[in-house]
Amino acid sequence: MEETTRKSRIAIVDDDPVVRQSLQDLLYENGFDPVAHDGSAAFFAKEQDCPADMALIDLKLAGESGLTLAMRIREQRDMPIVMLTGVGDEVDKIVGLETGADDYLMKPFNPRELVARIRAVLRRYGAQIQRPAPATGPDVLQFGDKSLDLTRKELRDAEGDEIALTNAEYRLLEYFLRHPGEIIPRPQLLAELGSDLSQYVDRTIDVLILRLRRKIEPVPSKPAHLQTRRGQGYIFVQAPGASG
Protein backbone atom coordinates (compact mmCIF):
# COMPACT_ATOMS: atom_id res chain seq x y z
CA MET A 1 0.00 0.00 0.00
CA GLU A 2 1.45 3.39 -0.98
CA GLU A 3 1.95 5.93 1.80
CA THR A 4 0.64 9.44 1.16
CA THR A 5 1.25 10.97 4.59
CA ARG A 6 4.39 13.09 4.62
CA LYS A 7 7.16 12.27 7.04
CA SER A 8 7.07 14.12 10.36
CA ARG A 9 9.88 16.70 10.47
CA ILE A 10 11.88 16.51 13.71
CA ALA A 11 14.18 19.38 14.68
CA ILE A 12 17.22 18.06 16.58
CA VAL A 13 18.93 20.71 18.71
CA ASP A 14 22.19 19.46 20.24
CA ASP A 15 25.63 21.09 20.35
CA ASP A 16 27.46 17.73 20.19
CA PRO A 17 28.07 16.91 16.48
CA VAL A 18 28.40 13.18 17.15
CA VAL A 19 25.09 13.07 19.01
CA ARG A 20 23.41 15.19 16.33
CA GLN A 21 24.52 12.82 13.59
CA SER A 22 23.53 9.68 15.48
CA LEU A 23 20.07 11.11 16.22
CA GLN A 24 19.68 12.21 12.62
CA ASP A 25 20.57 8.72 11.36
CA LEU A 26 18.25 7.04 13.88
CA LEU A 27 15.25 9.19 13.02
CA TYR A 28 15.82 8.94 9.27
CA GLU A 29 16.00 5.14 9.49
CA ASN A 30 12.69 5.13 11.37
CA GLY A 31 10.70 7.11 8.83
CA PHE A 32 11.12 10.69 10.07
CA ASP A 33 12.52 13.78 8.34
CA PRO A 34 15.23 14.95 10.79
CA VAL A 35 16.78 18.43 10.62
CA ALA A 36 19.79 18.96 12.88
CA HIS A 37 20.83 22.25 14.55
CA ASP A 38 23.75 23.09 16.85
CA GLY A 39 21.80 25.65 18.88
CA SER A 40 18.79 27.91 19.20
CA ALA A 41 19.94 30.46 16.59
CA ALA A 42 20.18 27.80 13.89
CA PHE A 43 16.84 26.35 14.99
CA PHE A 44 14.91 29.62 14.68
CA ALA A 45 16.61 30.53 11.40
CA LYS A 46 15.47 27.25 9.86
CA GLU A 47 11.99 27.41 11.41
CA GLN A 48 11.10 30.47 9.31
CA ASP A 49 11.30 28.54 6.05
CA CYS A 50 10.99 24.92 7.15
CA PRO A 51 8.86 24.55 10.32
CA ALA A 52 9.24 21.32 12.25
CA ASP A 53 6.54 19.08 13.68
CA MET A 54 8.52 18.41 16.87
CA ALA A 55 11.67 19.63 18.62
CA LEU A 56 14.13 17.18 20.22
CA ILE A 57 16.27 19.36 22.48
CA ASP A 58 19.36 18.71 24.60
CA LEU A 59 18.79 20.21 28.05
CA LYS A 60 22.41 21.33 28.51
CA LEU A 61 23.02 23.32 25.34
CA ALA A 62 26.05 25.60 25.26
CA GLY A 63 24.96 29.24 25.29
CA GLU A 64 21.18 29.38 25.51
CA SER A 65 20.02 26.39 27.56
CA GLY A 66 17.56 23.82 26.32
CA LEU A 67 15.09 24.99 28.97
CA THR A 68 15.22 28.56 27.67
CA LEU A 69 14.81 27.35 24.10
CA ALA A 70 11.78 25.27 25.10
CA MET A 71 10.18 28.31 26.74
CA ARG A 72 10.84 30.48 23.67
CA ILE A 73 9.27 27.84 21.42
CA ARG A 74 6.20 27.66 23.66
CA GLU A 75 5.82 31.46 23.41
CA GLN A 76 5.64 31.26 19.63
CA ARG A 77 3.80 28.07 18.77
CA ASP A 78 2.27 24.88 20.12
CA MET A 79 5.00 22.46 19.06
CA PRO A 80 5.62 19.15 20.86
CA ILE A 81 8.97 19.06 22.65
CA VAL A 82 11.04 16.13 23.92
CA MET A 83 14.03 16.94 26.14
CA LEU A 84 17.26 14.91 26.27
CA THR A 85 19.94 15.17 28.94
CA GLY A 86 22.83 13.26 30.41
CA VAL A 87 22.37 14.88 33.81
CA GLY A 88 20.65 12.65 36.36
CA ASP A 89 19.09 15.56 38.22
CA GLU A 90 15.44 15.10 39.18
CA VAL A 91 15.08 18.88 39.62
CA ASP A 92 16.12 19.44 36.00
CA LYS A 93 13.54 16.91 34.91
CA ILE A 94 10.75 18.62 36.81
CA VAL A 95 11.77 22.06 35.56
CA GLY A 96 12.02 20.76 32.02
CA LEU A 97 8.50 19.40 32.06
CA GLU A 98 7.11 22.49 33.78
CA THR A 99 8.58 24.76 31.11
CA GLY A 100 6.66 23.02 28.39
CA ALA A 101 8.38 19.77 27.45
CA ASP A 102 6.02 16.91 26.59
CA ASP A 103 8.46 14.16 27.49
CA TYR A 104 11.93 13.70 28.94
CA LEU A 105 14.56 11.02 28.27
CA MET A 106 17.92 10.49 29.94
CA LYS A 107 21.13 9.83 28.01
CA PRO A 108 22.22 7.21 27.26
CA PHE A 109 18.80 6.12 26.02
CA ASN A 110 17.51 3.07 24.21
CA PRO A 111 17.04 4.04 20.53
CA ARG A 112 13.78 2.09 20.21
CA GLU A 113 12.39 3.78 23.32
CA LEU A 114 13.21 7.24 21.95
CA VAL A 115 11.51 6.48 18.63
CA ALA A 116 8.45 5.08 20.39
CA ARG A 117 8.19 8.12 22.68
CA ILE A 118 8.49 10.52 19.74
CA ARG A 119 5.67 8.71 17.96
CA ALA A 120 3.54 8.72 21.11
CA VAL A 121 3.98 12.47 21.61
CA LEU A 122 3.16 13.16 17.96
CA ARG A 123 0.02 11.06 18.25
CA ARG A 124 -1.07 13.06 21.30
CA TYR A 125 -0.76 16.19 19.18
CA GLY A 126 -2.85 14.61 16.45
CA ALA A 127 -0.03 14.39 13.94
CA GLN A 128 -0.48 11.99 11.06
CA ILE A 129 2.55 9.77 11.45
CA GLN A 130 3.85 8.02 8.39
CA ARG A 131 3.95 4.30 9.00
CA PRO A 132 5.18 1.57 6.69
CA ALA A 133 2.53 -0.61 5.12
CA PRO A 134 1.87 -3.69 7.29
CA ALA A 135 4.66 -6.10 6.50
CA THR A 136 4.14 -9.75 5.72
CA GLY A 137 6.31 -12.67 4.73
CA PRO A 138 9.09 -14.71 6.32
CA ASP A 139 10.69 -11.65 7.98
CA VAL A 140 7.55 -10.92 10.02
CA LEU A 141 6.61 -13.19 12.92
CA GLN A 142 2.99 -12.97 14.06
CA PHE A 143 1.47 -13.83 17.42
CA GLY A 144 -1.96 -12.81 18.68
CA ASP A 145 -2.64 -9.27 17.42
CA LYS A 146 1.05 -8.33 17.35
CA SER A 147 3.87 -8.75 14.85
CA LEU A 148 7.65 -8.69 15.09
CA ASP A 149 9.36 -7.25 12.01
CA LEU A 150 12.81 -8.83 11.83
CA THR A 151 14.02 -6.41 9.15
CA ARG A 152 13.09 -3.25 11.03
CA LYS A 153 13.58 -4.93 14.43
CA GLU A 154 10.24 -3.55 15.61
CA LEU A 155 7.30 -4.95 17.56
CA ARG A 156 3.92 -3.54 16.48
CA ASP A 157 0.42 -3.86 17.85
CA ALA A 158 -2.84 -4.36 15.94
CA GLU A 159 -3.03 -0.62 15.07
CA GLY A 160 0.50 -0.59 13.68
CA ASP A 161 1.96 1.37 16.60
CA GLU A 162 5.41 0.37 17.79
CA ILE A 163 5.88 -1.18 21.22
CA ALA A 164 9.30 -0.12 22.47
CA LEU A 165 11.65 -2.97 23.38
CA THR A 166 15.14 -2.95 24.82
CA ASN A 167 17.78 -4.87 22.87
CA ALA A 168 17.62 -7.77 25.32
CA GLU A 169 13.80 -7.88 25.20
CA TYR A 170 13.82 -7.85 21.40
CA ARG A 171 16.36 -10.66 21.16
CA LEU A 172 14.50 -12.74 23.72
CA LEU A 173 11.17 -12.32 21.93
CA GLU A 174 12.71 -13.11 18.53
CA TYR A 175 14.24 -16.30 19.91
CA PHE A 176 10.94 -17.45 21.40
CA LEU A 177 9.09 -16.73 18.14
CA ARG A 178 11.63 -18.78 16.21
CA HIS A 179 11.06 -21.70 18.59
CA PRO A 180 7.31 -21.76 19.30
CA GLY A 181 5.97 -24.61 21.39
CA GLU A 182 9.43 -25.59 22.71
CA ILE A 183 10.23 -25.66 26.41
CA ILE A 184 13.46 -23.65 26.72
CA PRO A 185 15.50 -23.74 29.97
CA ARG A 186 17.07 -20.58 31.38
CA PRO A 187 20.72 -21.56 30.61
CA GLN A 188 19.80 -22.01 26.94
CA LEU A 189 18.18 -18.57 26.85
CA LEU A 190 21.28 -17.00 28.41
CA ALA A 191 23.50 -18.71 25.85
CA GLU A 192 21.32 -17.57 22.94
CA LEU A 193 21.18 -13.97 24.13
CA GLY A 194 24.93 -13.65 23.70
CA SER A 195 28.12 -12.71 25.46
CA ASP A 196 26.89 -9.31 26.67
CA LEU A 197 24.55 -11.17 29.02
CA SER A 198 27.02 -13.90 30.01
CA GLN A 199 27.53 -12.33 33.44
CA TYR A 200 23.84 -12.61 34.23
CA VAL A 201 22.40 -15.27 36.49
CA ASP A 202 19.24 -17.30 35.96
CA ARG A 203 17.08 -14.78 37.80
CA THR A 204 17.96 -12.14 35.21
CA ILE A 205 16.05 -14.13 32.61
CA ASP A 206 13.06 -14.12 34.96
CA VAL A 207 13.25 -10.31 35.15
CA LEU A 208 13.42 -10.01 31.36
CA ILE A 209 10.46 -12.36 31.05
CA LEU A 210 8.41 -10.20 33.45
CA ARG A 211 9.26 -7.04 31.51
CA LEU A 212 8.44 -8.67 28.19
CA ARG A 213 5.11 -9.99 29.51
CA ARG A 214 4.08 -6.44 30.47
CA LYS A 215 4.51 -5.43 26.84
CA ILE A 216 2.99 -8.38 24.97
CA GLU A 217 0.39 -9.95 27.26
CA PRO A 218 -3.17 -8.61 27.75
CA VAL A 219 -2.96 -9.78 31.37
CA PRO A 220 0.73 -10.11 32.33
CA SER A 221 -0.07 -12.05 35.52
CA LYS A 222 -1.90 -14.67 33.41
CA PRO A 223 0.30 -14.98 30.32
CA ALA A 224 -1.29 -16.48 27.23
CA HIS A 225 1.87 -16.48 25.11
CA LEU A 226 5.01 -16.51 27.26
CA GLN A 227 4.29 -19.29 29.74
CA THR A 228 6.28 -20.85 32.55
CA ARG A 229 6.91 -24.57 32.87
CA ARG A 230 7.97 -25.01 36.47
CA GLY A 231 11.32 -26.66 36.92
CA GLN A 232 11.88 -26.75 33.14
CA GLY A 233 11.92 -23.23 31.71
CA TYR A 234 9.66 -21.20 29.43
CA ILE A 235 7.53 -21.92 26.39
CA PHE A 236 6.07 -19.53 23.82
CA VAL A 237 2.52 -20.26 22.65
CA GLN A 238 1.67 -18.32 19.46
CA ALA A 239 -2.07 -18.97 19.64
CA PRO A 240 -3.55 -17.74 22.95
CA GLY A 241 -4.41 -20.59 25.28
CA ALA A 242 -4.24 -21.55 28.93
CA SER A 243 -1.85 -19.56 31.08
CA GLY A 244 1.27 -21.11 32.51
C-alpha positions as CSV (number, residue, x, y, z in Angstrom):
1,M,0.0,0.0,0.0
2,E,1.5,3.4,-1.0
3,E,2.0,5.9,1.8
4,T,0.6,9.4,1.2
5,T,1.2,11.0,4.6
6,R,4.4,13.1,4.6
7,K,7.2,12.3,7.0
8,S,7.1,14.1,10.4
9,R,9.9,16.7,10.5
10,I,11.9,16.5,13.7
11,A,14.2,19.4,14.7
12,I,17.2,18.1,16.6
13,V,18.9,20.7,18.7
14,D,22.2,19.5,20.2
15,D,25.6,21.1,20.3
16,D,27.5,17.7,20.2
17,P,28.1,16.9,16.5
18,V,28.4,13.2,17.2
19,V,25.1,13.1,19.0
20,R,23.4,15.2,16.3
21,Q,24.5,12.8,13.6
22,S,23.5,9.7,15.5
23,L,20.1,11.1,16.2
24,Q,19.7,12.2,12.6
25,D,20.6,8.7,11.4
26,L,18.3,7.0,13.9
27,L,15.2,9.2,13.0
28,Y,15.8,8.9,9.3
29,E,16.0,5.1,9.5
30,N,12.7,5.1,11.4
31,G,10.7,7.1,8.8
32,F,11.1,10.7,10.1
33,D,12.5,13.8,8.3
34,P,15.2,14.9,10.8
35,V,16.8,18.4,10.6
36,A,19.8,19.0,12.9
37,H,20.8,22.3,14.6
38,D,23.8,23.1,16.8
39,G,21.8,25.7,18.9
40,S,18.8,27.9,19.2
41,A,19.9,30.5,16.6
42,A,20.2,27.8,13.9
43,F,16.8,26.3,15.0
44,F,14.9,29.6,14.7
45,A,16.6,30.5,11.4
46,K,15.5,27.2,9.9
47,E,12.0,27.4,11.4
48,Q,11.1,30.5,9.3
49,D,11.3,28.5,6.0
50,C,11.0,24.9,7.2
51,P,8.9,24.6,10.3
52,A,9.2,21.3,12.3
53,D,6.5,19.1,13.7
54,M,8.5,18.4,16.9
55,A,11.7,19.6,18.6
56,L,14.1,17.2,20.2
57,I,16.3,19.4,22.5
58,D,19.4,18.7,24.6
59,L,18.8,20.2,28.0
60,K,22.4,21.3,28.5
61,L,23.0,23.3,25.3
62,A,26.1,25.6,25.3
63,G,25.0,29.2,25.3
64,E,21.2,29.4,25.5
65,S,20.0,26.4,27.6
66,G,17.6,23.8,26.3
67,L,15.1,25.0,29.0
68,T,15.2,28.6,27.7
69,L,14.8,27.3,24.1
70,A,11.8,25.3,25.1
71,M,10.2,28.3,26.7
72,R,10.8,30.5,23.7
73,I,9.3,27.8,21.4
74,R,6.2,27.7,23.7
75,E,5.8,31.5,23.4
76,Q,5.6,31.3,19.6
77,R,3.8,28.1,18.8
78,D,2.3,24.9,20.1
79,M,5.0,22.5,19.1
80,P,5.6,19.1,20.9
81,I,9.0,19.1,22.6
82,V,11.0,16.1,23.9
83,M,14.0,16.9,26.1
84,L,17.3,14.9,26.3
85,T,19.9,15.2,28.9
86,G,22.8,13.3,30.4
87,V,22.4,14.9,33.8
88,G,20.6,12.6,36.4
89,D,19.1,15.6,38.2
90,E,15.4,15.1,39.2
91,V,15.1,18.9,39.6
92,D,16.1,19.4,36.0
93,K,13.5,16.9,34.9
94,I,10.8,18.6,36.8
95,V,11.8,22.1,35.6
96,G,12.0,20.8,32.0
97,L,8.5,19.4,32.1
98,E,7.1,22.5,33.8
99,T,8.6,24.8,31.1
100,G,6.7,23.0,28.4
101,A,8.4,19.8,27.5
102,D,6.0,16.9,26.6
103,D,8.5,14.2,27.5
104,Y,11.9,13.7,28.9
105,L,14.6,11.0,28.3
106,M,17.9,10.5,29.9
107,K,21.1,9.8,28.0
108,P,22.2,7.2,27.3
109,F,18.8,6.1,26.0
110,N,17.5,3.1,24.2
111,P,17.0,4.0,20.5
112,R,13.8,2.1,20.2
113,E,12.4,3.8,23.3
114,L,13.2,7.2,22.0
115,V,11.5,6.5,18.6
116,A,8.5,5.1,20.4
117,R,8.2,8.1,22.7
118,I,8.5,10.5,19.7
119,R,5.7,8.7,18.0
120,A,3.5,8.7,21.1
121,V,4.0,12.5,21.6
122,L,3.2,13.2,18.0
123,R,0.0,11.1,18.3
124,R,-1.1,13.1,21.3
125,Y,-0.8,16.2,19.2
126,G,-2.9,14.6,16.5
127,A,0.0,14.4,13.9
128,Q,-0.5,12.0,11.1
129,I,2.6,9.8,11.4
130,Q,3.9,8.0,8.4
131,R,4.0,4.3,9.0
132,P,5.2,1.6,6.7
133,A,2.5,-0.6,5.1
134,P,1.9,-3.7,7.3
135,A,4.7,-6.1,6.5
136,T,4.1,-9.8,5.7
137,G,6.3,-12.7,4.7
138,P,9.1,-14.7,6.3
139,D,10.7,-11.7,8.0
140,V,7.6,-10.9,10.0
141,L,6.6,-13.2,12.9
142,Q,3.0,-13.0,14.1
143,F,1.5,-13.8,17.4
144,G,-2.0,-12.8,18.7
145,D,-2.6,-9.3,17.4
146,K,1.1,-8.3,17.3
147,S,3.9,-8.7,14.8
148,L,7.7,-8.7,15.1
149,D,9.4,-7.2,12.0
150,L,12.8,-8.8,11.8
151,T,14.0,-6.4,9.2
152,R,13.1,-3.2,11.0
153,K,13.6,-4.9,14.4
154,E,10.2,-3.5,15.6
155,L,7.3,-4.9,17.6
156,R,3.9,-3.5,16.5
157,D,0.4,-3.9,17.8
158,A,-2.8,-4.4,15.9
159,E,-3.0,-0.6,15.1
160,G,0.5,-0.6,13.7
161,D,2.0,1.4,16.6
162,E,5.4,0.4,17.8
163,I,5.9,-1.2,21.2
164,A,9.3,-0.1,22.5
165,L,11.6,-3.0,23.4
166,T,15.1,-2.9,24.8
167,N,17.8,-4.9,22.9
168,A,17.6,-7.8,25.3
169,E,13.8,-7.9,25.2
170,Y,13.8,-7.9,21.4
171,R,16.4,-10.7,21.2
172,L,14.5,-12.7,23.7
173,L,11.2,-12.3,21.9
174,E,12.7,-13.1,18.5
175,Y,14.2,-16.3,19.9
176,F,10.9,-17.4,21.4
177,L,9.1,-16.7,18.1
178,R,11.6,-18.8,16.2
179,H,11.1,-21.7,18.6
180,P,7.3,-21.8,19.3
181,G,6.0,-24.6,21.4
182,E,9.4,-25.6,22.7
183,I,10.2,-25.7,26.4
184,I,13.5,-23.7,26.7
185,P,15.5,-23.7,30.0
186,R,17.1,-20.6,31.4
187,P,20.7,-21.6,30.6
188,Q,19.8,-22.0,26.9
189,L,18.2,-18.6,26.9
190,L,21.3,-17.0,28.4
191,A,23.5,-18.7,25.8
192,E,21.3,-17.6,22.9
193,L,21.2,-14.0,24.1
194,G,24.9,-13.7,23.7
195,S,28.1,-12.7,25.5
196,D,26.9,-9.3,26.7
197,L,24.6,-11.2,29.0
198,S,27.0,-13.9,30.0
199,Q,27.5,-12.3,33.4
200,Y,23.8,-12.6,34.2
201,V,22.4,-15.3,36.5
202,D,19.2,-17.3,36.0
203,R,17.1,-14.8,37.8
204,T,18.0,-12.1,35.2
205,I,16.1,-14.1,32.6
206,D,13.1,-14.1,35.0
207,V,13.2,-10.3,35.2
208,L,13.4,-10.0,31.4
209,I,10.5,-12.4,31.0
210,L,8.4,-10.2,33.4
211,R,9.3,-7.0,31.5
212,L,8.4,-8.7,28.2
213,R,5.1,-10.0,29.5
214,R,4.1,-6.4,30.5
215,K,4.5,-5.4,26.8
216,I,3.0,-8.4,25.0
217,E,0.4,-10.0,27.3
218,P,-3.2,-8.6,27.7
219,V,-3.0,-9.8,31.4
220,P,0.7,-10.1,32.3
221,S,-0.1,-12.0,35.5
222,K,-1.9,-14.7,33.4
223,P,0.3,-15.0,30.3
224,A,-1.3,-16.5,27.2
225,H,1.9,-16.5,25.1
226,L,5.0,-16.5,27.3
227,Q,4.3,-19.3,29.7
228,T,6.3,-20.8,32.6
229,R,6.9,-24.6,32.9
230,R,8.0,-25.0,36.5
231,G,11.3,-26.7,36.9
232,Q,11.9,-26.8,33.1
233,G,11.9,-23.2,31.7
234,Y,9.7,-21.2,29.4
235,I,7.5,-21.9,26.4
236,F,6.1,-19.5,23.8
237,V,2.5,-20.3,22.6
238,Q,1.7,-18.3,19.5
239,A,-2.1,-19.0,19.6
240,P,-3.5,-17.7,22.9
241,G,-4.4,-20.6,25.3
242,A,-4.2,-21.5,28.9
243,S,-1.8,-19.6,31.1
244,G,1.3,-21.1,32.5
